[in-house]
Amino acid sequence: MSEYVRTDKQLLAAAFGIATSLLTAILLALIEVFTGFALYSLTFWFVVPVGAFLAGFGAASGYYLGAILFQQKPAGGVLFNMVAASVSTFVLVYYIPYSMLVVDGVRVKDVISFWDYLDFAITHTSLSLVRGKASTGELGSLGYVHAGLQLIGFSLGGVGVFGWLSQKPYCKKCSRYLKKTGLADRFWFGHEFFVKDLETFSTLLDSQKFNEAVRFHNEKMGVTEKGDKNFRARLITSTCHTCGINHLSFVASRRHRDDWKDITGTEIGIFTEEPLDAAGKTLTND
C-alpha cells in the first residue's frame, strides 16, 4: 500500500510539472505568434541563453511545487523530470507556432512535416541587438549552434529548479520537508568585526552548542539594520513536525552592487535532535 501511495504522489507531482511545462510553452509560443518576438531566444552577447534558462526554469517550476506538496525527495528521478519538462518545452515552443501557422490560406502543417519546419526555422534564424538595428542575418547551419545553446539553457533551467529544491532540508526518516521556524539576518559594515563574529559562531557550532550559537547570532552578531552594510549572515532554523528533528542552516554573503553573493565555504547545514531556538523573528527574503 505504501508503495502505491508513493507512486501515486510521484504521478501527482509530475502532473504539476506537465501543467507548467504546457502553460509556459503556450505562453511563449503565443507571444511569438502574435508579436514576432521569441522571448526564449533572448541571449547575452549572442551566446548566453538567458531567455531559454528562464523559460526552462518556469517550465520546471511545477515539479518544484508538486515535490513540496507531495513530499517528493530531491533525488535523481525528480531531477530527470524537471529537465525533461524544460526540454519538452523547448520542443513545444517550436511545435505550437508550426501547428498554428497559415500561409496564403494553407496550413503549414498540411504541407511539410514538423521536422522540416524545425530545420527551416533553425537555419533561417537571425539575431538582433535589443538596442540598435544590427542583425546577424540568417544563421544557416550556425542556427543549429544557436538552437543547441537554447536547448542547454532550457535544460539548465530545470537543473536550477532542482538546485533550489535541494536547498530545502528534507527528513529522510519521515520523507517530509522540514518547516521553517525562523529566519534572521545580521549585517556588518567592516570586514574585521564580521570575521571575529563568524569565528565565535563557528566555534560554538564545532562544540555542538547549537542553541548558544543561535542566540549569539540573534543577539550579538552584527546589527539588524541592513542600511549600507556590506556583509550579511543569514541563519534559518527548521523542524520536522513528525519526528521533531531540527535543522540549522547558515550562510554568509557579501554585497555586490544591489545584490548579495554567498561567500564560498561559509555554507553550513546541520541536523540535530536537540530542540532549537527559532533563528529570530526577522522573516525576510531579500
Buried (B, 14 or more C-beta within 10 A) or exposed (E): EEEEEBEEBBEEBBEBBBBBBBBBBBBBBEBBEEEEEBBBBBBEEEEEBEBBBBBBBBBBBBBBBBBBEBBBBBEEEBBEBBBBBBBBBBBBBBBBBBBBEEEEEEEBBEEEEBEEBBBBBBBEBEBEEEEEEEEBEEBEEBBBEBBEBBBBBBBBBBBBBBEBBBEBBBBEEBBBBBEBBBBBBBBBBEEEBBEEBBEBBBEBBEEEBBBBBBBBBBEEBBEEEBEEBBBBBBBBBBBBEEEEBBBBBBBBBBBEEEEBEEBEEBEBEBBEEEEBBBBBEBEEEE
